[in-house]
Amino acid sequence: MRADLYLAGSLFTAGERTWNSWLATELRKRGLQVCLPQEEVSAAVDPRKIDYEQIFRLCLEGLENSRVVLALLEGTDVDSGTAFECGYAFKLGRPILGVRTDLRSAGEEDGLNVMLRRACKGLVTIPAYQSADKVVSAIVEELRSIKNAFSE
């Protein structure tokens, strides 16, 4: 599936999965095609027998077929899978837009590891106490500033 955005982020708690799904839905309402790995994997993998190689391949395929990576860079140490996806996307030449609502400091002034921060073409930082709609609006506005991200 060709997508505008690959939404990379932690998906190991109910809260994370709910936030990811809500964000993908809101971005889709604004006309963007979103590849959300938790949906892709759920549709393709038998939950009784988890095939980690299949999950890995599905995620790589999603990255390769998306124009921009929207990376949720939360926590004091960003999710390792999200960090890998950012590195892979950077090597592919895909623009990465980081999103951070967790403003605890863990590195540079914006709280990110130097490698992740330098890989991002843009970074949306909004405190978690702001409305979720403000987060989505800021993401959409920042996506507009990533030149040629959606041309082809």
N, C-alpha and C positions, 0 to 999 in steps of 0.2 A: 504494500500500500504506500503510495506517495503521499507525504504529509508536509504541511507548512512547518509544523513544530513537533519535535520529540520532547516530551515532558519527562525530564530526568529528576528523580527525587526518591527519598526513602519511602518504602511502602510496607513497613513491617508492623505497624500498629493500626488499629482501627481509625484513629485520628488522622494519621498520615494518609491512609487510603481514602478516607472521606474527603480530606482537603484536596488531594490530587484529582479525584473524580469531580468535585465541585469546580475546581479551577479549569479543568479540561472542558466541562460543560459550558462555563461562562465564556471561554475563548471560542468555542464552537458557535455560540450564539452571536459572536462578532464576526463570523464568517471564516474562521481559521480551521484548517484541517489539523487535528491533533492526534499524534500517535502517543497513547498512554500505555506503557509497558504492562501495567497490571491488568489492563483489559485484554491486550494481545495475548498474554501468557494464559490468562484464565480461559480464553476461548480455545486455545490450542493444546493445553496440557491437561492430561488426566490427573485430577487431584489425588487419586488413590495411589498413583505411581509417578512421583515427580521426576521428570527427566531434565536434569540441570543443563545438559548439553543443548537440549532443545531450547530451553529458556535463554541461554547464552546466545545462541544463533538468532533467535527471534529478536532479541535486543539489538544485536549488531545490525541485522537487517533493517530494523526501525531507524537506527541512526543513519545508515547509508541511504535510506529513502526519504529522509527529512531534510528540509532546507536550513532550519535553525534548531539549535538545542536550547530549550528553556530549562535551566538547571536550578532546582530548589536547593540553595546552599545554606541549609539551616544547621543549628547546633554548634557546640563548641568545637567539634571536629566533623566536618562534612561527611555524610554517608560515603563509604568506600566505593560502592557501586556507582554512585553519582559522580564521584571523582574520576573513576575509570571512564565512564561515558564521556565526560568532559575531555579527557585526554585523547580518547579515540576520535571524538568529533573534531578536536583541534587538528589532529593529524590528517583528517579527511578534508580540512579546510572549511568546515562548517562554522558559521558564526555561533557564538555561545552568549546567551543572555542570562546572567545570574540573577536570582531573586533571593533576597534575604530579609526576613521579617524578624529574625532572632539577632538582636544586636549585641549579644555578648562578645567580647573581644577575645580572639584566639590568634591573632597575627597582626596584620597591618591595621591601620586605623579603622577599616571597615570590618575587621574581624575575620578576614579570610586568609588562608594560606597564600603565600606569594605566587605559587605556580597556578593555582586556580584563578586568582585575581587577574593575573596577567593573560590568562587564556580567554577571559571574557571580553567580548566586544563592548558589552554594556553591563551595568549592574543597577538593579532596582533595589533600594533599601528603604523599607517602610516599617516602622515599629508595629509590632503585633497588635497594639491597642487601636490602630487605625482600622477603618472598616475594610472588609474583604473586597468590596467593590472598588475602593481606592487602589488596592493592590492590582486588581485586574486592569483598571484604567491606566495605571502607571506602566504595566507590562505592555499593553497595546501601544501606548505612546512611545515607549523605548524601542519597540519593534520597528516602528516607522523610521526611526533614526538609523537603523542598520541598513545601510545602502545595499541595494541589489539582492537583498535576502530573498525576495519573492519574485525576482525577474527570471524569466525563461520562456 
